[in-house]
Amino acid sequence: MTEKEGFNEILIQPLRQFAKDSIHLVKKCTKPDRKEFTQIARATGIGFLIMGFIGFFVKLVHIPINNILVGN
């Protein structure tokens, strides 16, 4: 195997395959309709709210525990 063939096999072929697969994926993707978009947006918003409440309650519990340990 020559150096050029090795370079082609190691670097060029995987890049070409990746580009080909990427183009195939983009062609298969479709834009969501209004109903699907609102469903995804609602689920994302609910997830943000849940994570916010979890963070708030963790902080709420952490403050008194920290004050007890530090002794302010």
N, C-alpha and C positions, 0 to 999 in steps of 0.2 A: 504494500500500500504506500503510495507516495504521500508526501506531506500535504499536498493540495487536497487529495481525496480524504485524508484524515480530518483536515480542517473543515471540509464540506460536510462530512458525516457527523462531526461533533458539534459544530456551531450553526451552519447554514440550514441543514435539514430540520432540526427542531424549531428554529425560528420560522421557517416556512410553514411547518405544520401548525404552529401556534397561530400564525396569521390566518391560515385557512380556517382553522376551528373558530377563531374570533369572528371572522366575517360570516361564517355559517350561523353562529349564535345571534349576531346582530340582525341578520335577515329573518330569523325565526321569531325575534321579539316583536311584540305588538304593544301599542299604546293602550293603557287601561281605559275602559269607558267610565262614565261619570259614577255609576253605582260602585264599581270596583275601587275607584279612587277614593270615594268617600268612606268605604269600608276600611281600606288600608289606613286612611288618615285618622279615622275614629280609633282603630286599634292602636295606632302609634300614640295618639293623645292619651288614651287610657294607660298605656304603658308608662308614659312620662309621668302621669299623675301618681301611679302606684309607686314608681321609683322615688318620686319626690316625697311622698308620705313616709316611705321606709327610711329615707335619709333624715327626714325631720324627726321621726320618732327615735332613731338611733342617737341623733344629736341630743334630743330631749332627755334620754336616759343617760347619756354619757356625761352631761354637765354635772348632775348631782354626784355621780360616782367619782368624777374627777375632783370635785370640791372636797369630798370625804377623804380621798387618798392624799391630796395635796395639803388640805387643812387650811384653806383660806378663810 
